[in-house]
Amino acid sequence: MPTTASLPLLPSLPLVPTAEETMLRASVAGIVKRYGNEYYRKMSAAGEPMRELWADLGAGGFLGLNLPEEYGGGGAGLMEQAIVVEETCAGGCPGLGMVLSQGIVGSVLTRHGTDEQKQRYLPGVAAGTERFSFALTEPDAGSNSHMLSTTARRDGSDWVVNGSKYYISAVDHADHLLLVAKTGQDDKGRGRLSLFVLDPNSPGLSREVIPTALDAPERQFGLFFDDVRMPADALVGAEGRGLQAVFDGLNPERVISAVLSTGTARYALEKATRYALERNVWGVPIGTHQAVAHPLADSAIELEAARQMVWRAAAMYDAGLPSAVVGEACNMAKYLASKVGMQTLERAIQVHGGNGLALEYGLANLWGLMRLQQIGPVSTEMVLNNIAQSTLGLPRSY
């Protein structure tokens, strides 16, 4: 029988928040409170990033908690970074920036970047002075990344890129682009993918805004690559092994996306509860009526369950468990969080009646962002496909 000392280190979660977590949440909430949803709406209307909030979070050391200390980060983990994102959302300022720079790119570069790449990019990501966008999706590939058609071919010591990308977030705010491109194919005809760091203003790279109903500071773009040249050292990780590296960024992406939903749900539930206490009709607060109180109570329960799944997934990632095991937990967390985020926001809008659609109440403008979480990153249907196959052992359906 193995001794306790010989057993592998397994993740664990405290039953109550630690003093460090409480302090972290209070510090971030204090910063976000100075801005609030009115600031978020203003930046969304202008299509501009939340620069002032981002700068304050960076100055406080809250944008690189999951990055190594030797590269300017906090040396903590995904869980701590997720806490930061949840608190910004709970304060009415959800943003996709930390999903991209800290969640995806920070994780990929930490695990797969060269020493030179880490020295070059991670300090700026940690300080908030440099931002990344992530270019994976394409019009004809959907969730099947093996079928990407954007190619990168060698030309002397350079790489040359041709193709297009679709629904790429915040390219106009980004200093760098982490690009996924096909550099070959296997014996089954599936693309061998590679990762590259690219200047979004490179010659031959053009972009076009995709009009959407999403009310957020980050706009969506189509990208078009016409013989875009990159130096040899733009390659991140091993050539042809980019998909494996991407998954080291997609699991954190799912966790950070999940806390976008749980944080926004906390924000909406708090507003709905306060309104139910203050709004007096027929002589009593509307929260007296079970038709109002019960849906909010149900959301409180569902929200707490989703949050516990999120922290479990983050702890598993931080413990370095196998990617497939972590991926299952991250998918479950993303699924539960996206459902409770949408449900709680809609219930909060309903509690407010007509006021729920008034922008001054700061609810309806978040609907598009919450609806997006059920589409991407990773749709609810693809999560269910994964759980059916990997967890339940049912036949592959796609």
N, C-alpha and C positions, 0 to 999 in steps of 0.2 A: 504494500500500500504506500502511495507517495506521501511524503511528509508535507506539511503546510509550506515549508520553505521551498520545496521543489515544484509547487504548483505555479502556473503562469499568472502574471499580474492581470487581474480582471478589473473592468471598470466598476465603479460603485457610485451611488448617488446618495447624498444625505437626505434624511426624511424632512428636514427643515432647512431653509436657507442658511448658509454660513454667514458669519459676520462680514467676510470679504465680499460675498455676493450682495449682501444688503447694502454695503458701502458703495459698491460698483453701481448698482441700480440707482441709488440715491444721487450719486454724482452725475450720471448721464441724464437722469430725469431733470435735475436742476438746470443743466445746460439747455435741454430741449424746451423746458418750460418758458424760456425767454423768447422762444420763437412761436411754437404752436401751429395749429392747422391754418390759421390765417396766413402765416408766412408761407406755408406749403402751397396754399391756393394761389398766392401771388406769384411764386416761382413757376408753378405749373402753367398759369395763364401766359407767362412770358416765355415758356420753354427754356428756362434757365436753371442751372443746377443750384442747389441750396448751398452756395459757397460759404456764406457766413457761418451757418451751422456746421458745415463740414470742417471749416478752419478751426472752430472752437473745439470740436471733438478731436481733431488732430493735435491741437496744442495741448489738450489734456491727456494725450497718449491713448485715446480710445479707438483709434482706427487701425491699430496693428497688434492688438492683444494676442492674436493667433499666430503671429510671425516670430521668428527667432530673434532673441535679444541681440545677437551679433550683427544683425541687419537692421537694427533700429526698432524692432518689435518688442512686444511685452513678454514674450516667452511663455505665454499661458496656453490657451487652446481654443478650439472652435467653440466650446461652450461659452467661454467668456466673451468672444466676439459676438456670438448669437444673443447674449444678454444685452449687449450694447444696442444691437439692431432692434430687439424687442422693445427696449425702453424708448428709442426714438419713435417707433411706431405708436406705442402707447401714449406718447405725447403729441400725436397728430401729425407727425412728419415722416411718413414712410418713404423710403427711397430705394431705388434699385442699385445705387452706386456700390454699396458694400456687398451686394450679391456678386457683383462682377469683380471689383478690384481685390477686396479682401477675401471673399469666399472662394471664387473660382481661381483667379490668377495667382493670388497670394499662396494658395495651397499647392497649385501646380508648380510654381517656380520654387517653392521651398523643397519639394520632393524631387523635382526633375531638372531644375535649372543648373547651369554650371556655376562655379564660384563667381565668375565674372558677371554672369547674368543676375545672380542674387545681389551682388554688391551694387550693380547698376540700378536695379529696379525696386528691390524690396524696401530700402530706406524711404524712398519717395512714397510708396504705397502706405507704409506705416505712418508717415508724417501727414499724409493727406495732400501732399504737394503734387503728386502725379497720379493720374487715373488711367485705368484700363477699360476697354470694352472687349467683348468676347464674340468672335465671329465663327459660329458653327452652323447654324441652320441655313437651309437652302430651299428654294421654291419646290423642287421635285423630290427631295429626299425625306422630308418630314422627320419622323422619329427614327428612320433607318439610316444611321450615320454611315454605314458601310457603302451607301449609294451616293455619297457626296461626289459632285462632279467638278468642283473647283480644284484645279491641279497646280502643283508646284514642281517644276522640272529644273534640273541642274543646267546651268549654262556657264561653263568655266567654273569659277569659284563662287558664282552667284546662284540664287534661285530666282526663277521667273514664274509669276503667278497669273493664271487666267481663270475666269469664271465669275460667279456671282453668289452673293449671300442675301438672306432675307430676314426681316425682323431682327435686326441687330440694334441693340439699345445704346443710346447716349453716345454715338460715335462723335457727334459734334462737341461733346464735352471731354473727349478722351485724348490723352497724350500718347497712348499706345494702344495697339490692337493685338490681342492674342488670336491668331488665325489657325483654323484647322483646315488642312488641304490634303488632297490625295497625292501621294508621291509614288504610287505603284499599285499593284493588285495581286491578290493571292491566287492559288490554283483553282479557287471556286468563283473567281471573278469579282470578289469583294475588294473594295478599296483598302489599300494600306495607307493609313493616315499619319500625318506628321504635324507638329506644332511649330509655330513661328511667332516671333514678336515683330510687329510691323508698325511703321509710322502711318497713321490714318490719313496723312496728307501727302503720301508718296505719289510721284508722277505715275499716271496711268490708273489711279484708283479714284473713282467717282462715287458719289452717293446721292440718294434721292429719298426725301422724307416720305414715309408711308402714312397717309392720314388715318387716324384711328380714333375711337371714342375714349381712349385711355386718357384720363385727366391727370397727368403726372409731369414732373420736370423733365423726365427722360423721354425723348421722342424715339420713334422706331424708324429704321432706315433700310433701304435696299442698297447693297454695295456691288460695284462692278469693277472687276480687275481686268485690265488690258495690258498685258506684258509688264506687270509691276515687278520691279527688281528688288531683291533682298540680298544682303551679304550672307556669307556662309554661317557667320555666328548668330544669325537670326533664329536658327533651328534650336528648339527646346527639347531636350531629351533625345532619345534614339530615333533615327529616321525609320519610318514605318511602324513605330510603336506609339503613335500619338493617341490612339483610342484608349489604351491602357492608362496613359498619363491623364487624359481628360477625365476619366472616372475618379481620379484622385481630387479633381476639382468639382465634379458634379455631385458627389456626396455632400460636401460642404454647401454647395449651391442649394441643394434640397433643404438642408437644415436652415440656412439663412432665409430661404423663401418661406419656410414654415413659420419662422418667427415674424416675418412680415405680416402673416395672417393672424397669429396669436396676439401680436402686439396691437394690430388694428382692431381685433376683436375686444381686447381689453379696453381700448379707447372708446369704442362704440358702446360697450356694455356700461362703462362708467357714465357716459353721457345719457344713455337711456334711463339708467337708474336714477340719476339726479333729476332728469325731466319728470319721471314718474312720481317722484317725491314732491316736486314743486308745482306741477300742473294740477290745478284744482278744478274739477268739473262735478256738478251735482253735489257740491258741498264737501267732497272728500278728495284727496290726492288720487290720481288715476291708478297709481300703484296699489291702491287698496283692492282693485278688481283683479280676480285671478286670471282673466283673459289677458291682462297686461303682465302680471307678476309671474305667472307660470312659464311663459316662453323665456323670460329673462333668467329665471332660475334654472331652466333647462340649459340655456346657453352657458351659464356659469359652470355647470357640471361638465358639459361637453368640452368647454375651454380648458378646464383643469386637466381633464384626461388627455387632451391633445398636447398640452404643454409637457406633461410627464413623459409622453412618447418622444417629444422633441429633445428633452434633456437626456433621455436614455440614448438616443441616436448620436447626439453630440459626444457623450461620454465614451461610447463605443469607438467613434472615430478617433478621439484623443488617445484612447488606449492602444491604437494601432492594430485593431482586429482586422482580419481579412476583408478586402474590399467588398466581396459578395455578401458577407454577413452584415457589414455596416450598411451596404446598399439596401438590404431588405428593411432594416430599421429606419433608414432615412426616407425610403419610399412610404412606409407606413406613417411616419411623422408628417411628411408633406401632405399625404392624402387626408389625414384627420384634421390637420391645421387648416387646409384650404376649405374644407367643408364648414368648419366652425367659424372661420373668418367671414365667409359669405353669409352664412345663416345669421350670425350675430349682428352683422351690419344691417341686413334686411330687417331684422326684428327691431333694431334701434330706429331705423327710418320709420317703420310702422308705428312704433310707440309715439313718435313725434307727429304723426298725422301729416297734414300738409306741410308743416314746418320741416319735416324730414327731407323735403326736396329743396328747401331754401338753403342757398350756399352759406349763409351766415351761421347755420347750425353745424356746418362742417362734417356732414355725413354722406350726402349723395355724391359728392365729388370723389369719394373713395370707392365707389361701386365698381368702376372699371378695373381698378387695381386688384380688388378682391376677386372679381370674375376671372381675371387673367390667371390667377394662381391655380385655377382648375384646368387651365389649358397648358400652361408652361411656367417654369421649366418642368417637364414631364407631365403629361395629361393624366387625369384620374383613370382613364381607360388603360393607359400603359402601366400605371402602378398596379392595377388589378390584374393585368396580364402577367406581370412579374410575380406577384404574390401567388396567383393561381398555379403558375409553373414551378417556381422555385420553392415556395413554402408548402404548397399542397401536393405537389408532384403531379399535377394535371398535365395533359398533353399541351405542347406549345401551340399557340393559336395564331401566330403571325410569323 
